[in-house]
């Protein structure tokens, strides 16, 4: 069975550590790692493409988008 791709997203600097931890957890977990493949923008190489194009391509190749949000504290 082909793994289901999950895009883990948030504002670029916000939750950067949490996105990486979540992606690593899913990838390393014996059960979740069998069924899911994670995509986080930081793990891509965008040398010859615009950041927007890489982001859009990543979103277009996934089934689920997990967006990490925080309340506005202003």
Gaussian input, Z-matrix of N, CA and C with variables (Angstrom, degrees):
# hf/3-21g

backbone

0 1
 N
 C     1     B1
 C     2     B2     1     A1
 N     3     B3     2     A2     1     D1
 C     4     B4     3     A3     2     D2
 C     5     B5     4     A4     3     D3
 N     6     B6     5     A5     4     D4
 C     7     B7     6     A6     5     D5
 C     8     B8     7     A7     6     D6
 N     9     B9     8     A8     7     D7
 C    10    B10     9     A9     8     D8
 C    11    B11    10    A10     9     D9
 N    12    B12    11    A11    10    D10
 C    13    B13    12    A12    11    D11
 C    14    B14    13    A13    12    D12
 N    15    B15    14    A14    13    D13
 C    16    B16    15    A15    14    D14
 C    17    B17    16    A16    15    D15
 N    18    B18    17    A17    16    D16
 C    19    B19    18    A18    17    D17
 C    20    B20    19    A19    18    D18
 N    21    B21    20    A20    19    D19
 C    22    B22    21    A21    20    D20
 C    23    B23    22    A22    21    D21
 N    24    B24    23    A23    22    D22
 C    25    B25    24    A24    23    D23
 C    26    B26    25    A25    24    D24
 N    27    B27    26    A26    25    D25
 C    28    B28    27    A27    26    D26
 C    29    B29    28    A28    27    D27
 N    30    B30    29    A29    28    D28
 C    31    B31    30    A30    29    D29
 C    32    B32    31    A31    30    D30
 N    33    B33    32    A32    31    D31
 C    34    B34    33    A33    32    D32
 C    35    B35    34    A34    33    D33
 N    36    B36    35    A35    34    D34
 C    37    B37    36    A36    35    D35
 C    38    B38    37    A37    36    D36
 N    39    B39    38    A38    37    D37
 C    40    B40    39    A39    38    D38
 C    41    B41    40    A40    39    D39
 N    42    B42    41    A41    40    D40
 C    43    B43    42    A42    41    D41
 C    44    B44    43    A43    42    D42
 N    45    B45    44    A44    43    D43
 C    46    B46    45    A45    44    D44
 C    47    B47    46    A46    45    D45
 N    48    B48    47    A47    46    D46
 C    49    B49    48    A48    47    D47
 C    50    B50    49    A49    48    D48
 N    51    B51    50    A50    49    D49
 C    52    B52    51    A51    50    D50
 C    53    B53    52    A52    51    D51
 N    54    B54    53    A53    52    D52
 C    55    B55    54    A54    53    D53
 C    56    B56    55    A55    54    D54
 N    57    B57    56    A56    55    D55
 C    58    B58    57    A57    56    D56
 C    59    B59    58    A58    57    D57
 N    60    B60    59    A59    58    D58
 C    61    B61    60    A60    59    D59
 C    62    B62    61    A61    60    D60
 N    63    B63    62    A62    61    D61
 C    64    B64    63    A63    62    D62
 C    65    B65    64    A64    63    D63
 N    66    B66    65    A65    64    D64
 C    67    B67    66    A66    65    D65
 C    68    B68    67    A67    66    D66
 N    69    B69    68    A68    67    D67
 C    70    B70    69    A69    68    D68
 C    71    B71    70    A70    69    D69
 N    72    B72    71    A71    70    D70
 C    73    B73    72    A72    71    D71
 C    74    B74    73    A73    72    D72
 N    75    B75    74    A74    73    D73
 C    76    B76    75    A75    74    D74
 C    77    B77    76    A76    75    D75
 N    78    B78    77    A77    76    D76
 C    79    B79    78    A78    77    D77
 C    80    B80    79    A79    78    D78
 N    81    B81    80    A80    79    D79
 C    82    B82    81    A81    80    D80
 C    83    B83    82    A82    81    D81
 N    84    B84    83    A83    82    D82
 C    85    B85    84    A84    83    D83
 C    86    B86    85    A85    84    D84
 N    87    B87    86    A86    85    D85
 C    88    B88    87    A87    86    D86
 C    89    B89    88    A88    87    D87
 N    90    B90    89    A89    88    D88
 C    91    B91    90    A90    89    D89
 C    92    B92    91    A91    90    D90
 N    93    B93    92    A92    91    D91
 C    94    B94    93    A93    92    D92
 C    95    B95    94    A94    93    D93
 N    96    B96    95    A95    94    D94
 C    97    B97    96    A96    95    D95
 C    98    B98    97    A97    96    D96
 N    99    B99    98    A98    97    D97
 C   100   B100    99    A99    98    D98
 C   101   B101   100   A100    99    D99
 N   102   B102   101   A101   100   D100
 C   103   B103   102   A102   101   D101
 C   104   B104   103   A103   102   D102
 N   105   B105   104   A104   103   D103
 C   106   B106   105   A105   104   D104
 C   107   B107   106   A106   105   D105
 N   108   B108   107   A107   106   D106
 C   109   B109   108   A108   107   D107
 C   110   B110   109   A109   108   D108
 N   111   B111   110   A110   109   D109
 C   112   B112   111   A111   110   D110
 C   113   B113   112   A112   111   D111
 N   114   B114   113   A113   112   D112
 C   115   B115   114   A114   113   D113
 C   116   B116   115   A115   114   D114
 N   117   B117   116   A116   115   D115
 C   118   B118   117   A117   116   D116
 C   119   B119   118   A118   117   D117
 N   120   B120   119   A119   118   D118
 C   121   B121   120   A120   119   D119
 C   122   B122   121   A121   120   D120
 N   123   B123   122   A122   121   D121
 C   124   B124   123   A123   122   D122
 C   125   B125   124   A124   123   D123
 N   126   B126   125   A125   124   D124
 C   127   B127   126   A126   125   D125
 C   128   B128   127   A127   126   D126
 N   129   B129   128   A128   127   D127
 C   130   B130   129   A129   128   D128
 C   131   B131   130   A130   129   D129
 N   132   B132   131   A131   130   D130
 C   133   B133   132   A132   131   D131
 C   134   B134   133   A133   132   D132
 N   135   B135   134   A134   133   D133
 C   136   B136   135   A135   134   D134
 C   137   B137   136   A136   135   D135
 N   138   B138   137   A137   136   D136
 C   139   B139   138   A138   137   D137
 C   140   B140   139   A139   138   D138
 N   141   B141   140   A140   139   D139
 C   142   B142   141   A141   140   D140
 C   143   B143   142   A142   141   D141
 N   144   B144   143   A143   142   D142
 C   145   B145   144   A144   143   D143
 C   146   B146   145   A145   144   D144
 N   147   B147   146   A146   145   D145
 C   148   B148   147   A147   146   D146
 C   149   B149   148   A148   147   D147
 N   150   B150   149   A149   148   D148
 C   151   B151   150   A150   149   D149
 C   152   B152   151   A151   150   D150
 N   153   B153   152   A152   151   D151
 C   154   B154   153   A153   152   D152
 C   155   B155   154   A154   153   D153
 N   156   B156   155   A155   154   D154
 C   157   B157   156   A156   155   D155
 C   158   B158   157   A157   156   D156
 N   159   B159   158   A158   157   D157
 C   160   B160   159   A159   158   D158
 C   161   B161   160   A160   159   D159
 N   162   B162   161   A161   160   D160
 C   163   B163   162   A162   161   D161
 C   164   B164   163   A163   162   D162
 N   165   B165   164   A164   163   D163
 C   166   B166   165   A165   164   D164
 C   167   B167   166   A166   165   D165
 N   168   B168   167   A167   166   D166
 C   169   B169   168   A168   167   D167
 C   170   B170   169   A169   168   D168
 N   171   B171   170   A170   169   D169
 C   172   B172   171   A171   170   D170
 C   173   B173   172   A172   171   D171
 N   174   B174   173   A173   172   D172
 C   175   B175   174   A174   173   D173
 C   176   B176   175   A175   174   D174
 N   177   B177   176   A176   175   D175
 C   178   B178   177   A177   176   D176
 C   179   B179   178   A178   177   D177
 N   180   B180   179   A179   178   D178
 C   181   B181   180   A180   179   D179
 C   182   B182   181   A181   180   D180
 N   183   B183   182   A182   181   D181
 C   184   B184   183   A183   182   D182
 C   185   B185   184   A184   183   D183
 N   186   B186   185   A185   184   D184
 C   187   B187   186   A186   185   D185
 C   188   B188   187   A187   186   D186
 N   189   B189   188   A188   187   D187
 C   190   B190   189   A189   188   D188
 C   191   B191   190   A190   189   D189
 N   192   B192   191   A191   190   D190
 C   193   B193   192   A192   191   D191
 C   194   B194   193   A193   192   D192
 N   195   B195   194   A194   193   D193
 C   196   B196   195   A195   194   D194
 C   197   B197   196   A196   195   D195
 N   198   B198   197   A197   196   D196
 C   199   B199   198   A198   197   D197
 C   200   B200   199   A199   198   D198
 N   201   B201   200   A200   199   D199
 C   202   B202   201   A201   200   D200
 C   203   B203   202   A202   201   D201
 N   204   B204   203   A203   202   D202
 C   205   B205   204   A204   203   D203
 C   206   B206   205   A205   204   D204
 N   207   B207   206   A206   205   D205
 C   208   B208   207   A207   206   D206
 C   209   B209   208   A208   207   D207
 N   210   B210   209   A209   208   D208
 C   211   B211   210   A210   209   D209
 C   212   B212   211   A211   210   D210
 N   213   B213   212   A212   211   D211
 C   214   B214   213   A213   212   D212
 C   215   B215   214   A214   213   D213
 N   216   B216   215   A215   214   D214
 C   217   B217   216   A216   215   D215
 C   218   B218   217   A217   216   D216
 N   219   B219   218   A218   217   D217
 C   220   B220   219   A219   218   D218
 C   221   B221   220   A220   219   D219

   B1=1.4525
   B2=1.5308
   B3=1.3138
   B4=1.4542
   B5=1.5278
   B6=1.3522
   B7=1.4616
   B8=1.5281
   B9=1.3111
   B10=1.4624
   B11=1.5194
   B12=1.3250
   B13=1.4701
   B14=1.5261
   B15=1.3361
   B16=1.4599
   B17=1.5207
   B18=1.3278
   B19=1.4581
   B20=1.5205
   B21=1.3346
   B22=1.4636
   B23=1.5197
   B24=1.3271
   B25=1.4596
   B26=1.5271
   B27=1.3330
   B28=1.4637
   B29=1.5131
   B30=1.3232
   B31=1.4540
   B32=1.5285
   B33=1.3186
   B34=1.4661
   B35=1.5267
   B36=1.3161
   B37=1.4660
   B38=1.5306
   B39=1.3094
   B40=1.4568
   B41=1.5253
   B42=1.2930
   B43=1.4708
   B44=1.5238
   B45=1.3165
   B46=1.4732
   B47=1.5272
   B48=1.3078
   B49=1.4729
   B50=1.5349
   B51=1.3316
   B52=1.4629
   B53=1.5256
   B54=1.3451
   B55=1.4723
   B56=1.5226
   B57=1.3259
   B58=1.4667
   B59=1.5319
   B60=1.3300
   B61=1.4621
   B62=1.5311
   B63=1.3253
   B64=1.4635
   B65=1.5265
   B66=1.3245
   B67=1.4728
   B68=1.5226
   B69=1.3269
   B70=1.4711
   B71=1.5196
   B72=1.3326
   B73=1.4617
   B74=1.5302
   B75=1.3270
   B76=1.4675
   B77=1.5207
   B78=1.3214
   B79=1.4626
   B80=1.5313
   B81=1.3326
   B82=1.4654
   B83=1.5286
   B84=1.3182
   B85=1.4570
   B86=1.5350
   B87=1.3177
   B88=1.4670
   B89=1.5272
   B90=1.3112
   B91=1.4636
   B92=1.5282
   B93=1.3383
   B94=1.4644
   B95=1.5232
   B96=1.3242
   B97=1.4557
   B98=1.5240
   B99=1.3315
   B100=1.4663
   B101=1.5224
   B102=1.3227
   B103=1.4626
   B104=1.5258
   B105=1.3464
   B106=1.4573
   B107=1.5229
   B108=1.3172
   B109=1.4619
   B110=1.5253
   B111=1.3207
   B112=1.4616
   B113=1.5244
   B114=1.3239
   B115=1.4593
   B116=1.5185
   B117=1.3235
   B118=1.4548
   B119=1.5227
   B120=1.3059
   B121=1.4538
   B122=1.5284
   B123=1.3174
   B124=1.4624
   B125=1.5290
   B126=1.3001
   B127=1.4681
   B128=1.5270
   B129=1.3329
   B130=1.4542
   B131=1.5218
   B132=1.2875
   B133=1.4559
   B134=1.5191
   B135=1.3193
   B136=1.4693
   B137=1.5224
   B138=1.2999
   B139=1.4631
   B140=1.5189
   B141=1.3277
   B142=1.4536
   B143=1.5301
   B144=1.3264
   B145=1.4631
   B146=1.5235
   B147=1.3179
   B148=1.4578
   B149=1.5298
   B150=1.3174
   B151=1.4667
   B152=1.5260
   B153=1.3272
   B154=1.4661
   B155=1.5242
   B156=1.3291
   B157=1.4703
   B158=1.5292
   B159=1.3333
   B160=1.4689
   B161=1.5200
   B162=1.3422
   B163=1.4624
   B164=1.5339
   B165=1.3357
   B166=1.4646
   B167=1.5270
   B168=1.3199
   B169=1.4667
   B170=1.5201
   B171=1.3391
   B172=1.4625
   B173=1.5132
   B174=1.3239
   B175=1.4630
   B176=1.5288
   B177=1.3062
   B178=1.4644
   B179=1.5197
   B180=1.3299
   B181=1.4686
   B182=1.5333
   B183=1.3180
   B184=1.4633
   B185=1.5238
   B186=1.3361
   B187=1.4618
   B188=1.5333
   B189=1.3370
   B190=1.4592
   B191=1.5160
   B192=1.3305
   B193=1.4665
   B194=1.5167
   B195=1.3198
   B196=1.4531
   B197=1.5253
   B198=1.3287
   B199=1.4585
   B200=1.5242
   B201=1.3188
   B202=1.4577
   B203=1.5211
   B204=1.3156
   B205=1.4577
   B206=1.5246
   B207=1.3097
   B208=1.4633
   B209=1.5186
   B210=1.3218
   B211=1.4680
   B212=1.5326
   B213=1.3060
   B214=1.4575
   B215=1.5174
   B216=1.3196
   B217=1.4689
   B218=1.5278
   B219=1.3243
   B220=1.4641
   B221=1.4942
   A1=109.07
   A2=116.18
   A3=121.92
   A4=109.38
   A5=118.30
   A6=119.82
   A7=112.34
   A8=116.05
   A9=122.73
   A10=107.79
   A11=116.54
   A12=120.77
   A13=110.69
   A14=115.07
   A15=122.89
   A16=108.10
   A17=116.71
   A18=122.49
   A19=107.32
   A20=117.73
   A21=122.54
   A22=107.33
   A23=116.05
   A24=120.99
   A25=112.14
   A26=114.98
   A27=124.15
   A28=106.63
   A29=116.67
   A30=119.35
   A31=106.92
   A32=118.04
   A33=123.12
   A34=114.58
   A35=119.61
   A36=120.56
   A37=112.94
   A38=115.67
   A39=119.64
   A40=110.17
   A41=116.94
   A42=123.69
   A43=113.84
   A44=118.86
   A45=120.93
   A46=110.78
   A47=115.82
   A48=120.38
   A49=110.45
   A50=116.06
   A51=120.30
   A52=112.12
   A53=117.33
   A54=120.58
   A55=110.20
   A56=116.16
   A57=120.08
   A58=110.98
   A59=116.81
   A60=120.36
   A61=111.56
   A62=116.58
   A63=120.59
   A64=111.20
   A65=116.74
   A66=120.62
   A67=110.63
   A68=116.90
   A69=120.64
   A70=111.29
   A71=116.90
   A72=120.58
   A73=110.66
   A74=116.45
   A75=120.39
   A76=110.37
   A77=116.43
   A78=121.53
   A79=111.91
   A80=117.95
   A81=122.27
   A82=113.48
   A83=117.54
   A84=120.58
   A85=109.67
   A86=115.88
   A87=120.87
   A88=112.34
   A89=118.50
   A90=121.36
   A91=111.33
   A92=116.91
   A93=120.32
   A94=112.09
   A95=116.90
   A96=121.53
   A97=113.59
   A98=116.43
   A99=120.29
   A100=112.27
   A101=116.19
   A102=120.56
   A103=115.09
   A104=116.75
   A105=119.68
   A106=111.80
   A107=115.23
   A108=123.64
   A109=106.16
   A110=116.79
   A111=119.79
   A112=111.73
   A113=114.63
   A114=122.28
   A115=107.53
   A116=116.88
   A117=121.45
   A118=107.60
   A119=115.17
   A120=121.94
   A121=112.41
   A122=118.10
   A123=122.01
   A124=113.22
   A125=117.23
   A126=121.20
   A127=112.92
   A128=117.69
   A129=120.16
   A130=111.08
   A131=114.97
   A132=121.52
   A133=107.99
   A134=116.52
   A135=120.89
   A136=111.27
   A137=117.46
   A138=120.98
   A139=112.93
   A140=117.65
   A141=119.91
   A142=113.45
   A143=117.59
   A144=122.20
   A145=109.42
   A146=116.26
   A147=119.66
   A148=109.07
   A149=115.87
   A150=120.58
   A151=110.27
   A152=116.65
   A153=120.82
   A154=111.33
   A155=117.18
   A156=121.05
   A157=111.02
   A158=117.23
   A159=120.94
   A160=110.12
   A161=116.84
   A162=122.33
   A163=109.71
   A164=116.47
   A165=121.18
   A166=111.72
   A167=116.92
   A168=120.47
   A169=110.99
   A170=116.61
   A171=120.22
   A172=111.68
   A173=116.74
   A174=121.38
   A175=110.52
   A176=117.02
   A177=120.59
   A178=113.65
   A179=118.17
   A180=120.69
   A181=113.38
   A182=118.31
   A183=119.82
   A184=111.23
   A185=114.23
   A186=121.19
   A187=109.64
   A188=116.32
   A189=121.72
   A190=110.04
   A191=115.22
   A192=121.39
   A193=106.94
   A194=116.13
   A195=122.40
   A196=106.90
   A197=116.91
   A198=121.78
   A199=108.84
   A200=117.05
   A201=123.36
   A202=108.34
   A203=117.10
   A204=121.90
   A205=110.68
   A206=115.57
   A207=121.69
   A208=108.09
   A209=117.47
   A210=118.80
   A211=110.23
   A212=116.12
   A213=121.52
   A214=108.24
   A215=117.18
   A216=122.06
   A217=112.51
   A218=117.94
   A219=120.61
   A220=111.81
   D1=135.93
   D2=178.74
   D3=-75.93
   D4=133.84
   D5=-179.06
   D6=-64.42
   D7=148.09
   D8=175.95
   D9=-82.13
   D10=128.44
   D11=-178.06
   D12=-87.10
   D13=134.20
   D14=178.19
   D15=-120.10
   D16=126.28
   D17=175.43
   D18=-94.31
   D19=120.66
   D20=179.62
   D21=-103.70
   D22=118.66
   D23=-170.20
   D24=-132.61
   D25=157.61
   D26=169.54
   D27=-169.86
   D28=178.79
   D29=172.64
   D30=-56.98
   D31=141.39
   D32=-169.32
   D33=-42.36
   D34=-54.25
   D35=-177.18
   D36=-88.45
   D37=-26.59
   D38=-178.53
   D39=-70.80
   D40=129.97
   D41=177.98
   D42=64.23
   D43=22.28
   D44=179.43
   D45=-57.35
   D46=-45.29
   D47=-179.72
   D48=-64.42
   D49=-43.67
   D50=-178.48
   D51=-66.00
   D52=-38.43
   D53=177.66
   D54=-61.18
   D55=-45.60
   D56=-179.91
   D57=-64.41
   D58=-44.25
   D59=179.11
   D60=-61.04
   D61=-42.99
   D62=179.61
   D63=-65.11
   D64=-44.90
   D65=178.53
   D66=-61.35
   D67=-44.79
   D68=179.03
   D69=-63.79
   D70=-40.54
   D71=179.96
   D72=-61.32
   D73=-48.97
   D74=-179.59
   D75=-61.45
   D76=-43.72
   D77=-177.84
   D78=-64.92
   D79=-36.84
   D80=-174.07
   D81=-91.64
   D82=-16.54
   D83=-179.46
   D84=-69.57
   D85=133.24
   D86=-175.28
   D87=-59.28
   D88=-39.12
   D89=-178.61
   D90=-86.04
   D91=-53.40
   D92=-177.29
   D93=-61.42
   D94=-37.48
   D95=-179.34
   D96=-63.05
   D97=-22.04
   D98=178.04
   D99=-76.76
   D100=-28.41
   D101=-171.76
   D102=-110.44
   D103=-18.79
   D104=-174.46
   D105=-129.07
   D106=145.14
   D107=174.95
   D108=-125.34
   D109=129.97
   D110=-175.93
   D111=-99.03
   D112=151.63
   D113=174.63
   D114=-130.53
   D115=119.87
   D116=170.03
   D117=-124.81
   D118=140.64
   D119=-172.48
   D120=-55.40
   D121=-37.80
   D122=-177.15
   D123=-63.15
   D124=-21.25
   D125=-177.59
   D126=-87.91
   D127=5.17
   D128=-179.10
   D129=-103.64
   D130=159.68
   D131=176.15
   D132=-107.14
   D133=114.50
   D134=-176.21
   D135=-111.24
   D136=34.43
   D137=-175.10
   D138=-61.40
   D139=-43.73
   D140=-175.93
   D141=-105.90
   D142=9.01
   D143=179.84
   D144=-130.90
   D145=155.15
   D146=175.59
   D147=-70.61
   D148=154.02
   D149=179.10
   D150=-59.41
   D151=-39.86
   D152=179.91
   D153=-62.20
   D154=-40.68
   D155=-179.99
   D156=-66.11
   D157=-43.87
   D158=178.72
   D159=-62.66
   D160=-43.63
   D161=179.13
   D162=-60.39
   D163=-49.16
   D164=-178.62
   D165=-61.76
   D166=-42.39
   D167=178.05
   D168=-63.04
   D169=-39.81
   D170=178.21
   D171=-63.08
   D172=-44.11
   D173=179.76
   D174=-64.76
   D175=-39.65
   D176=-178.04
   D177=-68.90
   D178=-17.12
   D179=-177.79
   D180=-100.33
   D181=7.73
   D182=-177.35
   D183=-112.91
   D184=164.56
   D185=176.75
   D186=-99.61
   D187=-40.11
   D188=-179.25
   D189=-117.56
   D190=144.52
   D191=171.63
   D192=-119.29
   D193=120.91
   D194=177.56
   D195=-106.07
   D196=109.79
   D197=-175.56
   D198=-105.43
   D199=121.52
   D200=-179.95
   D201=-88.82
   D202=121.01
   D203=-177.07
   D204=-124.92
   D205=154.24
   D206=175.97
   D207=-129.26
   D208=151.18
   D209=177.87
   D210=-66.40
   D211=149.10
   D212=176.18
   D213=-72.23
   D214=118.02
   D215=-174.81
   D216=-99.29
   D217=18.92
   D218=-179.14
   D219=-75.24

